[in-house]
Amino acid sequence: MYTLGELAERIGARVTGDPSTQIIGVCSLELPKPGCISFLTQPRYRKHLENTSAAAVIIRQTDQEYCSVSALVCDNPYVAYARITALFDKQGNSNNTVDETAVIDPSSTIGEGVSIGAHSVIGAGVKIGDGTRIYPNVTIYHDCLIGRNVTIHSGAVIGSDGFGFANEAGRWIKIYQLGRVVVGDDVEIGANTSIDRGAIEDTVIGNNVIIDNQVQIAHNVRIGDHTAIAGCVGIAGSAVIGKHCALGGGAGILGHLEIVDGVTVTAMSLVTNSIKEPGVYSAGTPLEPKSHWQKNYVRFKQLDDMARRLKMLENELKQLTDKG
């Protein structure tokens, strides 16, 4: 439990109302709870401020006149909310705890304040930085490097073999993967995500990269600092993703491509060529009523024929124009 004044000091906000208000948790603005603090980030939810039963709300200065309860006023309520959630995390501080069922190779190096959950497996030569939290059933293969303050959720596999094979007369010959996975500091890796080790050079995840659940990152991929990757993204081998990028859910990135800094790829898009300029990129067909989609699909199959006919008409028109 914290007073509103204590929360203000921790996040650098200004209190309006009673600073001694007791805060016992966090709640949403649409489903407020007595004793809890909520937050407002989008104007369309401003209507909930007037009659909220929350004990306090995190708001911008411009929303203060609409708020009927005590508030924390700051420039970025969403960031303030994120910092406050850490104070009410029910897991508490589980650092420096290693579950007795975890299997840790004696040649690995575990930093200070590391938490390793039940049935996790840490391979030979692994190095894990200070303050990292590894949830149950995580597997980290040999020689991988994990930075400081990394969170790896259950079921994640770090350092599995990349998909490398050579074909000899129809028979697949395995290419043994000799690189590592190197994960930077302050990274979050979601549940059941797989990050393959490099074939020769390392697979590299930069600092403060956030990766959602069920993401596949193939061998020799390099991901720049502060990039966000949503669930079910697939990144093929040797792709290079820049800094401050965002990959929407279900997006696919072909191998050996390069995406520069500051690129957003929207959900379910397929990237088949390198992206050389920052910006927002989309591909695919958005959802529409079935009857419309069926009609449009028929037209799509006719596009090649229509293009040929159009070219023919353009040539005929040019001939007529040339004749005067």
Order of alpha helices (4+ residues) and beta strands (2+ residues): beta-alpha-beta-beta-beta-beta-beta-beta-alpha-beta-beta-beta-beta-beta-beta-beta-beta-beta-beta-beta-beta-beta-beta-beta-beta-beta-beta-beta-beta-beta-beta-beta-beta-beta-beta-beta-beta-alpha-alpha
